[in-house]
């Protein structure tokens, strides 16, 4: 994957924007369990009251509370409350909110920030619990009997209705501190959070005493927190949609760029590079492999960033709810990692093989479709079906194996998640019963644990998808990083205005890449303007190899090929090939019309030029015998025309180019002798100022050439005209006599 990451550079802004949105989404998702915890703890259990710091306290109640505070604590609390009575400027408004204000003065909380509330919570919380505890002790005769002497009452227990708080206030500070410590000792083991929660009941009773509507308070709190949860959910959904759009756009753009770059690279390949990659493999790399990379980029942008944030954030927030249950999450993570590593080790080797099997399937399919007539002619349908079935079954087998691994993984993941839920509920319930944890915190811990598990689940899917995508990315990079053997020079030499179509082979030797021996040996000849050069020889003698060196489909191993006196390696390939009209043995036509195929050589060619080229190529008869004429459809590869018609259209296409150099690489092989002769006569008149190379197996096709090259085992064994070679070249004479004899029998 790293080898193609550089192609993501144009999408850096989109990726950064997606990462930012993922942070927002993750934080919104992590905040939801905490808000749910507040609804359960504060909204339901505590009646919508969050803190032990009430917004208003009756004066008499405040005097009880400050009995259980130190001087510093008392100063802190009273500094943030103001005493309101009938003389206050805002008395009317406050009396409507706190009806008890009509009978007695009330302390009202001044505007404070959250930090001050956090400071005052444990102070007032302990004070509320101490007041409540003292009231319970006073109501219990046995406990009150022990309390009486401590309050300085000679009779023992306080008399019914006695104000124990007044008695407590009159005690010396040391004695009062001892009583306070005894009462507060009952809840010393509780944390600040539990103290605040337990004190909320007393705060609620104070609100009732003030005449406040506590049901409205509870409903308002739940609606407020629920509204915040709804907004966070909408924010998360918005971020999810935006990230999905950005990831899809980035992945689709990357896929488009990769396909374009692969296509451009393949277009620049010489024949040497095409020998390294099969056609089926190149098709797979530009389609299936690019799709694999596209899918994994989408998943990476949506999961690889999001999952770690959720995982780490979930752990931090879960431990914030309960540090005593950390071992549950650790155990689940260890089991999950073990499962992921096991699946990864099993599936990775299969992912490396699956793309090669896709190549193999494409190869078999391509061969069957292109060779269907041959297969039928030899009655090999059954054999080809078996060959296809074997390739198909190999690919299917590995795909099924990987899918079985994935199918087994999901139920195990669900088992881990359900087991984790049971353990958290079991342990959390005991902690709730022991007042070590709140119910809402336990529920939030459970949700955070699920988020952590899902984060590891998402990362595990990525680890499983990455190997196959990595293999695909590597295959794409292999194409893109292939070193081109035929390159344009840094400073190309132009042919200039004085171009003349002379082609010279000077001491040329050539061997194919990776071959042990040369296929051409010390080739020397010169083809002059207006001259036709015929090349003949036995099969495998190197005829087509010679003419493939002229347009630089391959570069010579030794020596040089000169066109217009310039070494073609010093000329830009585009300029060189613009001077050449090339007609291969197997005429290649493209899907479209006859006109579009002829204009492939010159898109600005007029109808008269197309007609002239078709006349010379002896193609007008079958073209204009159809009602559609030049607009007749040509199917892919020219499958709807005969071999001879395909060759004539290919010749006509090259003639439209009006090139100074023409190369006919055995381009008359599918023509009958009559059409061959007529075409050559018309061609000679058309190309009298051009240099023409004709590669042929037929002596009749090249016997009128001004220069004939006879090849044998990669060497020129004869050079001259037909009559000269009949006398001086035994190889040529044998070929000519064998063909003339065959024709004489007809």
HUSUL-V766542 format. One record per run of one state. SS is the DSSP state (H for helix, E for strand, L for the rest). FROM is the first residue (numbers start at 1). TO is the last residue. Records with the same first field share a line. If there is no record, write none. Layout:
# HUSUL-V766542
SS=FROM-TO, FROM-TO
This chain:
# HUSUL-V766542
L=1-1, 46-55, 69-70, 80-80, 85-90, 98-98, 103-105, 110-113, 140-140, 151-163, 171-172, 188-191, 210-213, 268-270, 275-278, 287-287, 322-322, 371-371, 378-380, 434-438, 481-502, 511-519, 528-531, 538-542, 551-557, 564-565, 571-572, 579-579, 584-591, 599-606, 617-619, 625-628, 632-632, 635-635, 639-642, 657-660, 666-672, 687-690, 696-698, 703-706, 713-714, 721-721, 729-729, 745-746
H=2-45, 59-68, 71-79, 91-97, 99-102, 114-139, 141-150, 164-170, 173-187, 192-209, 214-267, 271-274, 279-286, 288-321, 323-370, 372-377, 381-433, 439-480, 543-550, 568-570, 573-578, 594-598, 607-616, 620-624, 629-631, 636-638, 643-656, 673-686, 699-702, 722-728, 730-744
E=56-58, 81-84, 106-109, 503-510, 520-527, 532-537, 558-563, 566-567, 580-583, 592-593, 633-634, 661-665, 691-695, 707-712, 715-720
